[in-house]
Amino acid sequence: MNSTASEKILRVEPAAVRAWTEGRTVFFELTDGRIVGFPADRFRILKKATDEQLKEVVLRLDGYALRWESLDEDITVPGVVAGNFQLPYSDDYMRKSA
């Protein structure tokens, strides 16, 4: 069966165009306009970081990675979008968001 380019489904890994933090939550905006946020405490190194250190987030690899230079930490944007976290939600986080 032949298919045209318009019939093919292209899978593209999500990439970010900007990143920032609000308190202990890290946010990034994807190229398609979606905004994704996650609690920093879902990652071992970020959990130990100060709020000031979290604010140092920058994009790397054309928007495919979040980088914290002072923490020597990299997290992939596609991994976060897919829900790949190192740590489960903490009871404290669940109480704060309720």
BAPA-854563 format. One record per residue: residue number from 1; x, y, z of N, C-alpha, C, O, CB in turn. Coordinates in nm, 2 decimals, always signed. Glycine has a CB too. Layout:
<marlums>
+-----+--------+---------+--------+---------+----------+--------+--------+---------+--------+--------+---------+--------+---------+----------+--------+
: num : n.east : n.north :   n.up : ca.east : ca.north :  ca.up : c.east : c.north :   c.up : o.east : o.north :   o.up : cb.east : cb.north :  cb.up :
+-----+--------+---------+--------+---------+----------+--------+--------+---------+--------+--------+---------+--------+---------+----------+--------+
: NUM :      X :       Y :      Z :       X :        Y :      Z :      X :       Y :      Z :      X :       Y :      Z :       X :        Y :      Z :
...
+-----+--------+---------+--------+---------+----------+--------+--------+---------+--------+--------+---------+--------+---------+----------+--------+
</marlums>
This chain:
<marlums>
+-----+--------+---------+--------+---------+----------+--------+--------+---------+--------+--------+---------+--------+---------+----------+--------+
: num : n.east : n.north :   n.up : ca.east : ca.north :  ca.up : c.east : c.north :   c.up : o.east : o.north :   o.up : cb.east : cb.north :  cb.up :
+-----+--------+---------+--------+---------+----------+--------+--------+---------+--------+--------+---------+--------+---------+----------+--------+
:   1 :  +0.08 :   -0.12 :  +0.00 :   +0.00 :    +0.00 :  +0.00 :  +0.09 :   +0.12 :  +0.00 :  +0.18 :   +0.14 :  +0.08 :   -0.10 :    +0.00 :  +0.12 :
:   2 :  +0.07 :   +0.21 :  -0.09 :   +0.14 :    +0.34 :  -0.10 :  +0.07 :   +0.44 :  -0.02 :  -0.05 :   +0.45 :  -0.01 :   +0.16 :    +0.39 :  -0.25 :
:   3 :  +0.15 :   +0.53 :  +0.05 :   +0.09 :    +0.64 :  +0.12 :  +0.16 :   +0.77 :  +0.09 :  +0.28 :   +0.77 :  +0.06 :   +0.10 :    +0.61 :  +0.28 :
:   4 :  +0.08 :   +0.87 :  +0.09 :   +0.14 :    +1.00 :  +0.06 :  +0.20 :   +1.06 :  +0.19 :  +0.17 :   +1.01 :  +0.30 :   +0.04 :    +1.10 :  +0.00 :
:   5 :  +0.28 :   +1.17 :  +0.18 :   +0.34 :    +1.23 :  +0.29 :  +0.23 :   +1.28 :  +0.39 :  +0.25 :   +1.28 :  +0.51 :   +0.43 :    +1.35 :  +0.25 :
:   6 :  +0.12 :   +1.33 :  +0.34 :   +0.01 :    +1.38 :  +0.42 :  -0.06 :   +1.27 :  +0.50 :  -0.12 :   +1.30 :  +0.61 :   -0.09 :    +1.45 :  +0.34 :
:   7 :  -0.05 :   +1.14 :  +0.46 :   -0.11 :    +1.03 :  +0.53 :  -0.01 :   +0.98 :  +0.64 :  -0.06 :   +0.90 :  +0.73 :   -0.15 :    +0.93 :  +0.44 :
:   8 :  +0.11 :   +1.01 :  +0.63 :   +0.21 :    +0.96 :  +0.73 :  +0.20 :   +1.04 :  +0.86 :  +0.18 :   +1.16 :  +0.86 :   +0.35 :    +0.97 :  +0.67 :
:   9 :  +0.21 :   +0.97 :  +0.97 :   +0.21 :    +1.04 :  +1.10 :  +0.36 :   +1.05 :  +1.14 :  +0.43 :   +0.95 :  +1.15 :   +0.13 :    +0.96 :  +1.21 :
:  10 :  +0.40 :   +1.17 :  +1.15 :   +0.54 :    +1.20 :  +1.19 :  +0.55 :   +1.21 :  +1.35 :  +0.47 :   +1.29 :  +1.40 :   +0.60 :    +1.32 :  +1.13 :
:  11 :  +0.63 :   +1.14 :  +1.41 :   +0.65 :    +1.16 :  +1.55 :  +0.77 :   +1.24 :  +1.58 :  +0.88 :   +1.21 :  +1.53 :   +0.67 :    +1.02 :  +1.62 :
:  12 :  +0.75 :   +1.35 :  +1.65 :   +0.86 :    +1.44 :  +1.68 :  +0.87 :   +1.45 :  +1.83 :  +0.77 :   +1.47 :  +1.90 :   +0.83 :    +1.58 :  +1.61 :
:  13 :  +0.99 :   +1.44 :  +1.88 :   +1.02 :    +1.46 :  +2.02 :  +0.99 :   +1.60 :  +2.06 :  +1.02 :   +1.69 :  +1.99 :   +1.16 :    +1.42 :  +2.05 :
:  14 :  +0.92 :   +1.62 :  +2.17 :   +0.89 :    +1.76 :  +2.22 :  +1.02 :   +1.83 :  +2.25 :  +1.11 :   +1.78 :  +2.31 :   +0.80 :    +1.75 :  +2.34 :
:  15 :  +1.02 :   +1.96 :  +2.22 :   +1.13 :    +2.05 :  +2.25 :  +1.07 :   +2.18 :  +2.31 :  +0.96 :   +2.22 :  +2.29 :   +1.22 :    +2.09 :  +2.12 :
:  16 :  +1.15 :   +2.24 :  +2.40 :   +1.11 :    +2.36 :  +2.47 :  +1.17 :   +2.48 :  +2.41 :  +1.28 :   +2.48 :  +2.35 :   +1.15 :    +2.35 :  +2.62 :
:  17 :  +1.09 :   +2.59 :  +2.42 :   +1.14 :    +2.72 :  +2.37 :  +1.18 :   +2.82 :  +2.48 :  +1.25 :   +2.92 :  +2.46 :   +1.04 :    +2.79 :  +2.28 :
:  18 :  +1.13 :   +2.79 :  +2.61 :   +1.17 :    +2.86 :  +2.72 :  +1.15 :   +2.78 :  +2.85 :  +1.07 :   +2.69 :  +2.85 :   +1.10 :    +3.00 :  +2.73 :
:  19 :  +1.22 :   +2.82 :  +2.96 :   +1.21 :    +2.74 :  +3.08 :  +1.22 :   +2.85 :  +3.20 :  +1.29 :   +2.95 :  +3.19 :   +1.31 :    +2.63 :  +3.10 :
:  20 :  +1.15 :   +2.82 :  +3.31 :   +1.15 :    +2.91 :  +3.42 :  +1.10 :   +2.83 :  +3.55 :  +1.05 :   +2.72 :  +3.53 :   +1.06 :    +3.03 :  +3.40 :
:  21 :  +1.11 :   +2.89 :  +3.66 :   +1.06 :    +2.83 :  +3.78 :  +0.97 :   +2.93 :  +3.85 :  +0.98 :   +3.05 :  +3.84 :   +1.17 :    +2.78 :  +3.88 :
:  22 :  +0.88 :   +2.87 :  +3.93 :   +0.79 :    +2.94 :  +4.02 :  +0.79 :   +2.86 :  +4.15 :  +0.73 :   +2.76 :  +4.16 :   +0.64 :    +2.96 :  +3.96 :
:  23 :  +0.86 :   +2.92 :  +4.25 :   +0.88 :    +2.84 :  +4.37 :  +0.96 :   +2.72 :  +4.34 :  +1.07 :   +2.72 :  +4.29 :   +0.74 :    +2.81 :  +4.44 :
:  24 :  +0.90 :   +2.60 :  +4.38 :   +0.97 :    +2.47 :  +4.37 :  +0.92 :   +2.40 :  +4.24 :  +0.94 :   +2.28 :  +4.23 :   +0.95 :    +2.39 :  +4.49 :
:  25 :  +0.85 :   +2.47 :  +4.15 :   +0.80 :    +2.41 :  +4.03 :  +0.87 :   +2.46 :  +3.91 :  +0.90 :   +2.58 :  +3.90 :   +0.64 :    +2.44 :  +4.02 :
:  26 :  +0.91 :   +2.36 :  +3.83 :   +0.99 :    +2.40 :  +3.70 :  +0.89 :   +2.39 :  +3.59 :  +0.81 :   +2.29 :  +3.58 :   +1.11 :    +2.30 :  +3.68 :
:  27 :  +0.89 :   +2.49 :  +3.51 :   +0.80 :    +2.50 :  +3.39 :  +0.88 :   +2.51 :  +3.26 :  +0.99 :   +2.57 :  +3.26 :   +0.70 :    +2.62 :  +3.40 :
:  28 :  +0.82 :   +2.46 :  +3.15 :   +0.88 :    +2.49 :  +3.02 :  +0.77 :   +2.50 :  +2.92 :  +0.67 :   +2.43 :  +2.93 :   +0.99 :    +2.38 :  +2.98 :
:  29 :  +0.79 :   +2.58 :  +2.82 :   +0.69 :    +2.59 :  +2.71 :  +0.74 :   +2.52 :  +2.59 :  +0.86 :   +2.54 :  +2.55 :   +0.67 :    +2.74 :  +2.68 :
:  30 :  +0.66 :   +2.43 :  +2.53 :   +0.70 :    +2.35 :  +2.42 :  +0.68 :   +2.43 :  +2.29 :  +0.61 :   +2.53 :  +2.28 :   +0.62 :    +2.22 :  +2.41 :
:  31 :  +0.74 :   +2.39 :  +2.18 :   +0.73 :    +2.45 :  +2.05 :  +0.58 :   +2.46 :  +2.00 :  +0.55 :   +2.55 :  +1.92 :   +0.81 :    +2.38 :  +1.95 :
:  32 :  +0.50 :   +2.37 :  +2.05 :   +0.36 :    +2.37 :  +2.01 :  +0.27 :   +2.46 :  +2.10 :  +0.15 :   +2.46 :  +2.08 :   +0.30 :    +2.23 :  +2.00 :
:  33 :  +0.33 :   +2.53 :  +2.19 :   +0.26 :    +2.62 :  +2.28 :  +0.21 :   +2.56 :  +2.41 :  +0.17 :   +2.64 :  +2.50 :   +0.14 :    +2.67 :  +2.21 :
:  34 :  +0.22 :   +2.43 :  +2.43 :   +0.19 :    +2.37 :  +2.56 :  +0.29 :   +2.41 :  +2.67 :  +0.40 :   +2.43 :  +2.64 :   +0.18 :    +2.22 :  +2.55 :
:  35 :  +0.24 :   +2.43 :  +2.79 :   +0.32 :    +2.46 :  +2.90 :  +0.32 :   +2.34 :  +3.00 :  +0.21 :   +2.29 :  +3.04 :   +0.28 :    +2.59 :  +2.98 :
:  36 :  +0.43 :   +2.29 :  +3.03 :   +0.44 :    +2.17 :  +3.12 :  +0.52 :   +2.22 :  +3.25 :  +0.61 :   +2.29 :  +3.24 :   +0.52 :    +2.06 :  +3.05 :
:  37 :  +0.47 :   +2.17 :  +3.36 :   +0.53 :    +2.20 :  +3.49 :  +0.54 :   +2.07 :  +3.57 :  +0.46 :   +1.98 :  +3.56 :   +0.45 :    +2.31 :  +3.56 :
:  38 :  +0.65 :   +2.07 :  +3.65 :   +0.66 :    +1.96 :  +3.74 :  +0.73 :   +2.00 :  +3.87 :  +0.81 :   +2.10 :  +3.87 :   +0.75 :    +1.85 :  +3.67 :
:  39 :  +0.70 :   +1.93 :  +3.98 :   +0.77 :    +1.97 :  +4.11 :  +0.92 :   +1.93 :  +4.10 :  +0.95 :   +1.82 :  +4.06 :   +0.70 :    +1.89 :  +4.22 :
:  40 :  +1.00 :   +2.02 :  +4.14 :   +1.15 :    +1.99 :  +4.14 :  +1.18 :   +1.87 :  +4.23 :  +1.27 :   +1.80 :  +4.20 :   +1.22 :    +2.12 :  +4.19 :
:  41 :  +1.10 :   +1.85 :  +4.33 :   +1.12 :    +1.74 :  +4.42 :  +1.10 :   +1.60 :  +4.36 :  +1.12 :   +1.50 :  +4.43 :   +1.04 :    +1.75 :  +4.54 :
:  42 :  +1.07 :   +1.59 :  +4.24 :   +1.06 :    +1.46 :  +4.17 :  +1.19 :   +1.41 :  +4.12 :  +1.20 :   +1.30 :  +4.06 :   +0.96 :    +1.47 :  +4.05 :
:  43 :  +1.30 :   +1.50 :  +4.13 :   +1.43 :    +1.46 :  +4.09 :  +1.53 :   +1.47 :  +4.21 :  +1.52 :   +1.57 :  +4.28 :   +1.48 :    +1.54 :  +3.97 :
:  44 :  +1.62 :   +1.38 :  +4.23 :   +1.70 :    +1.37 :  +4.35 :  +1.78 :   +1.50 :  +4.37 :  +1.78 :   +1.56 :  +4.47 :   +1.80 :    +1.26 :  +4.34 :
:  45 :  +1.86 :   +1.54 :  +4.26 :   +1.94 :    +1.66 :  +4.28 :  +1.86 :   +1.79 :  +4.29 :  +1.89 :   +1.87 :  +4.37 :   +2.04 :    +1.67 :  +4.15 :
:  46 :  +1.75 :   +1.80 :  +4.22 :   +1.67 :    +1.92 :  +4.23 :  +1.60 :   +1.93 :  +4.36 :  +1.58 :   +2.04 :  +4.41 :   +1.57 :    +1.92 :  +4.12 :
:  47 :  +1.57 :   +1.82 :  +4.42 :   +1.50 :    +1.82 :  +4.55 :  +1.59 :   +1.88 :  +4.66 :  +1.54 :   +1.95 :  +4.75 :   +1.47 :    +1.67 :  +4.59 :
:  48 :  +1.72 :   +1.87 :  +4.64 :   +1.82 :    +1.92 :  +4.74 :  +1.86 :   +2.07 :  +4.71 :  +1.92 :   +2.13 :  +4.79 :   +1.94 :    +1.84 :  +4.74 :
:  49 :  +1.82 :   +2.12 :  +4.59 :   +1.86 :    +2.25 :  +4.54 :  +1.78 :   +2.36 :  +4.62 :  +1.67 :   +2.34 :  +4.66 :   +1.84 :    +2.26 :  +4.39 :
:  50 :  +1.84 :   +2.47 :  +4.63 :   +1.77 :    +2.59 :  +4.69 :  +1.68 :   +2.65 :  +4.58 :  +1.70 :   +2.62 :  +4.46 :   +1.87 :    +2.70 :  +4.74 :
:  51 :  +1.59 :   +2.73 :  +4.62 :   +1.50 :    +2.80 :  +4.52 :  +1.59 :   +2.88 :  +4.42 :  +1.56 :   +2.89 :  +4.30 :   +1.40 :    +2.89 :  +4.59 :
:  52 :  +1.69 :   +2.95 :  +4.47 :   +1.78 :    +3.03 :  +4.39 :  +1.85 :   +2.94 :  +4.28 :  +1.87 :   +2.98 :  +4.17 :   +1.89 :    +3.10 :  +4.47 :
:  53 :  +1.90 :   +2.82 :  +4.33 :   +1.96 :    +2.73 :  +4.23 :  +1.86 :   +2.69 :  +4.12 :  +1.90 :   +2.67 :  +4.01 :   +2.02 :    +2.61 :  +4.30 :
:  54 :  +1.74 :   +2.66 :  +4.16 :   +1.64 :    +2.62 :  +4.07 :  +1.62 :   +2.72 :  +3.96 :  +1.59 :   +2.69 :  +3.84 :   +1.51 :    +2.58 :  +4.14 :
:  55 :  +1.62 :   +2.85 :  +4.00 :   +1.60 :    +2.96 :  +3.90 :  +1.70 :   +2.96 :  +3.79 :  +1.68 :   +3.03 :  +3.69 :   +1.60 :    +3.09 :  +3.97 :
:  56 :  +1.82 :   +2.89 :  +3.81 :   +1.93 :    +2.90 :  +3.71 :  +1.90 :   +2.81 :  +3.59 :  +1.99 :   +2.78 :  +3.51 :   +2.05 :    +2.86 :  +3.78 :
:  57 :  +1.78 :   +2.75 :  +3.58 :   +1.75 :    +2.66 :  +3.47 :  +1.77 :   +2.73 :  +3.33 :  +1.73 :   +2.84 :  +3.31 :   +1.61 :    +2.60 :  +3.48 :
:  58 :  +1.83 :   +2.66 :  +3.24 :   +1.85 :    +2.70 :  +3.10 :  +1.82 :   +2.59 :  +3.01 :  +1.83 :   +2.47 :  +3.05 :   +1.99 :    +2.76 :  +3.08 :
:  59 :  +1.79 :   +2.62 :  +2.88 :   +1.77 :    +2.52 :  +2.78 :  +1.90 :   +2.48 :  +2.71 :  +1.98 :   +2.57 :  +2.69 :   +1.66 :    +2.56 :  +2.68 :
:  60 :  +1.91 :   +2.36 :  +2.68 :   +2.03 :    +2.31 :  +2.61 :  +1.98 :   +2.21 :  +2.50 :  +1.86 :   +2.17 :  +2.49 :   +2.13 :    +2.24 :  +2.70 :
:  61 :  +2.07 :   +2.18 :  +2.41 :   +2.04 :    +2.08 :  +2.30 :  +1.92 :   +2.12 :  +2.22 :  +1.83 :   +2.04 :  +2.20 :   +2.03 :    +1.94 :  +2.36 :
:  62 :  +1.91 :   +2.25 :  +2.18 :   +1.80 :    +2.30 :  +2.10 :  +1.67 :   +2.27 :  +2.16 :  +1.57 :   +2.25 :  +2.09 :   +1.80 :    +2.23 :  +1.96 :
:  63 :  +1.66 :   +2.29 :  +2.30 :   +1.54 :    +2.28 :  +2.37 :  +1.50 :   +2.14 :  +2.41 :  +1.39 :   +2.11 :  +2.46 :   +1.43 :    +2.33 :  +2.28 :
:  64 :  +1.59 :   +2.04 :  +2.39 :   +1.56 :    +1.90 :  +2.43 :  +1.61 :   +1.87 :  +2.57 :  +1.58 :   +1.76 :  +2.62 :   +1.62 :    +1.81 :  +2.33 :
:  65 :  +1.67 :   +1.96 :  +2.64 :   +1.72 :    +1.94 :  +2.77 :  +1.71 :   +2.06 :  +2.86 :  +1.73 :   +2.17 :  +2.81 :   +1.87 :    +1.88 :  +2.77 :
:  66 :  +1.69 :   +2.04 :  +2.99 :   +1.69 :    +2.15 :  +3.09 :  +1.83 :   +2.13 :  +3.16 :  +1.87 :   +2.01 :  +3.19 :   +1.57 :    +2.14 :  +3.19 :
:  67 :  +1.90 :   +2.24 :  +3.19 :   +2.03 :    +2.23 :  +3.25 :  +2.04 :   +2.32 :  +3.36 :  +2.00 :   +2.44 :  +3.36 :   +2.14 :    +2.26 :  +3.14 :
:  68 :  +2.10 :   +2.27 :  +3.47 :   +2.14 :    +2.35 :  +3.59 :  +2.29 :   +2.34 :  +3.61 :  +2.33 :   +2.24 :  +3.66 :   +2.06 :    +2.31 :  +3.72 :
:  69 :  +2.36 :   +2.44 :  +3.56 :   +2.51 :    +2.43 :  +3.56 :  +2.56 :   +2.41 :  +3.70 :  +2.65 :   +2.33 :  +3.72 :   +2.57 :    +2.55 :  +3.49 :
:  70 :  +2.52 :   +2.50 :  +3.80 :   +2.57 :    +2.49 :  +3.93 :  +2.54 :   +2.36 :  +4.00 :  +2.62 :   +2.32 :  +4.09 :   +2.52 :    +2.60 :  +4.01 :
:  71 :  +2.44 :   +2.29 :  +3.96 :   +2.40 :    +2.16 :  +4.02 :  +2.46 :   +2.04 :  +3.94 :  +2.45 :   +1.93 :  +3.98 :   +2.25 :    +2.15 :  +4.03 :
:  72 :  +2.51 :   +2.07 :  +3.82 :   +2.56 :    +1.97 :  +3.72 :  +2.45 :   +1.87 :  +3.69 :  +2.47 :   +1.75 :  +3.70 :   +2.68 :    +1.90 :  +3.78 :
:  73 :  +2.33 :   +1.92 :  +3.66 :   +2.21 :    +1.84 :  +3.64 :  +2.15 :   +1.87 :  +3.50 :  +2.13 :   +1.99 :  +3.47 :   +2.10 :    +1.86 :  +3.75 :
:  74 :  +2.11 :   +1.76 :  +3.43 :   +2.05 :    +1.77 :  +3.30 :  +1.92 :   +1.68 :  +3.31 :  +1.93 :   +1.57 :  +3.36 :   +2.14 :    +1.73 :  +3.19 :
:  75 :  +1.81 :   +1.73 :  +3.26 :   +1.69 :    +1.65 :  +3.25 :  +1.63 :   +1.67 :  +3.11 :  +1.63 :   +1.78 :  +3.06 :   +1.58 :    +1.70 :  +3.36 :
:  76 :  +1.59 :   +1.56 :  +3.05 :   +1.54 :    +1.57 :  +2.91 :  +1.40 :   +1.62 :  +2.91 :  +1.32 :   +1.58 :  +2.99 :   +1.56 :    +1.44 :  +2.84 :
:  77 :  +1.37 :   +1.71 :  +2.82 :   +1.23 :    +1.76 :  +2.80 :  +1.14 :   +1.64 :  +2.76 :  +1.03 :   +1.62 :  +2.82 :   +1.22 :    +1.87 :  +2.69 :
:  78 :  +1.17 :   +1.56 :  +2.66 :   +1.09 :    +1.44 :  +2.63 :  +1.06 :   +1.35 :  +2.74 :  +0.95 :   +1.29 :  +2.76 :   +1.14 :    +1.37 :  +2.51 :
:  79 :  +1.16 :   +1.33 :  +2.83 :   +1.14 :    +1.25 :  +2.95 :  +1.04 :   +1.30 :  +3.04 :  +0.96 :   +1.22 :  +3.09 :   +1.28 :    +1.23 :  +3.02 :
:  80 :  +1.04 :   +1.43 :  +3.07 :   +0.95 :    +1.49 :  +3.16 :  +0.81 :   +1.48 :  +3.10 :  +0.71 :   +1.45 :  +3.16 :   +0.98 :    +1.64 :  +3.19 :
:  81 :  +0.80 :   +1.51 :  +2.97 :   +0.67 :    +1.51 :  +2.90 :  +0.61 :   +1.37 :  +2.91 :  +0.49 :   +1.35 :  +2.92 :   +0.68 :    +1.55 :  +2.75 :
:  82 :  +0.69 :   +1.27 :  +2.90 :   +0.65 :    +1.13 :  +2.91 :  +0.62 :   +1.08 :  +3.05 :  +0.57 :   +0.97 :  +3.08 :   +0.75 :    +1.04 :  +2.85 :
:  83 :  +0.65 :   +1.17 :  +3.15 :   +0.63 :    +1.14 :  +3.29 :  +0.74 :   +1.05 :  +3.36 :  +0.71 :   +0.98 :  +3.45 :   +0.50 :    +1.06 :  +3.30 :
:  84 :  +0.86 :   +1.06 :  +3.30 :   +0.97 :    +0.98 :  +3.36 :  +1.04 :   +1.07 :  +3.47 :  +1.12 :   +1.15 :  +3.44 :   +1.07 :    +0.95 :  +3.25 :
:  85 :  +1.00 :   +1.04 :  +3.60 :   +1.06 :    +1.10 :  +3.71 :  +1.13 :   +1.01 :  +3.80 :  +1.11 :   +0.89 :  +3.79 :   +0.94 :    +1.17 :  +3.79 :
:  86 :  +1.23 :   +1.06 :  +3.87 :   +1.31 :    +0.97 :  +3.96 :  +1.24 :   +0.93 :  +4.09 :  +1.26 :   +0.82 :  +4.14 :   +1.44 :    +1.04 :  +3.99 :
:  87 :  +1.16 :   +1.03 :  +4.14 :   +1.10 :    +1.01 :  +4.27 :  +0.95 :   +1.02 :  +4.26 :  +0.90 :   +1.09 :  +4.18 :   +1.16 :    +1.11 :  +4.37 :
:  88 :  +0.88 :   +0.95 :  +4.35 :   +0.73 :    +0.96 :  +4.35 :  +0.69 :   +1.10 :  +4.42 :  +0.77 :   +1.16 :  +4.48 :   +0.67 :    +0.85 :  +4.43 :
:  89 :  +0.57 :   +1.13 :  +4.40 :   +0.51 :    +1.25 :  +4.47 :  +0.53 :   +1.23 :  +4.62 :  +0.51 :   +1.12 :  +4.67 :   +0.37 :    +1.28 :  +4.44 :
:  90 :  +0.57 :   +1.33 :  +4.69 :   +0.58 :    +1.32 :  +4.84 :  +0.44 :   +1.36 :  +4.90 :  +0.36 :   +1.42 :  +4.84 :   +0.69 :    +1.42 :  +4.89 :
:  91 :  +0.43 :   +1.31 :  +5.02 :   +0.30 :    +1.34 :  +5.09 :  +0.29 :   +1.49 :  +5.11 :  +0.18 :   +1.54 :  +5.10 :   +0.30 :    +1.27 :  +5.23 :
:  92 :  +0.40 :   +1.56 :  +5.14 :   +0.40 :    +1.70 :  +5.16 :  +0.35 :   +1.77 :  +5.03 :  +0.27 :   +1.87 :  +5.04 :   +0.54 :    +1.76 :  +5.19 :
:  93 :  +0.39 :   +1.73 :  +4.91 :   +0.35 :    +1.79 :  +4.79 :  +0.20 :   +1.77 :  +4.77 :  +0.13 :   +1.87 :  +4.73 :   +0.43 :    +1.74 :  +4.67 :
:  94 :  +0.15 :   +1.65 :  +4.80 :   +0.01 :    +1.62 :  +4.78 :  -0.07 :   +1.71 :  +4.87 :  -0.18 :   +1.75 :  +4.84 :   -0.02 :    +1.47 :  +4.80 :
:  95 :  -0.03 :   +1.73 :  +5.00 :   -0.10 :    +1.82 :  +5.09 :  -0.11 :   +1.96 :  +5.05 :  -0.21 :   +2.03 :  +5.06 :   -0.04 :    +1.81 :  +5.23 :
:  96 :  +0.01 :   +2.01 :  +4.99 :   +0.01 :    +2.15 :  +4.95 :  -0.08 :   +2.18 :  +4.83 :  -0.13 :   +2.28 :  +4.82 :   +0.16 :    +2.19 :  +4.91 :
:  97 :  -0.09 :   +2.08 :  +4.74 :   -0.17 :    +2.10 :  +4.62 :  -0.32 :   +2.07 :  +4.64 :  -0.40 :   +2.10 :  +4.55 :   -0.12 :    +2.01 :  +4.51 :
:  98 :  -0.35 :   +2.02 :  +4.75 :   -0.50 :    +1.99 :  +4.78 :  -0.57 :   +2.11 :  +4.82 :  -0.69 :   +2.10 :  +4.85 :   -0.51 :    +1.88 :  +4.89 :
+-----+--------+---------+--------+---------+----------+--------+--------+---------+--------+--------+---------+--------+---------+----------+--------+
</marlums>
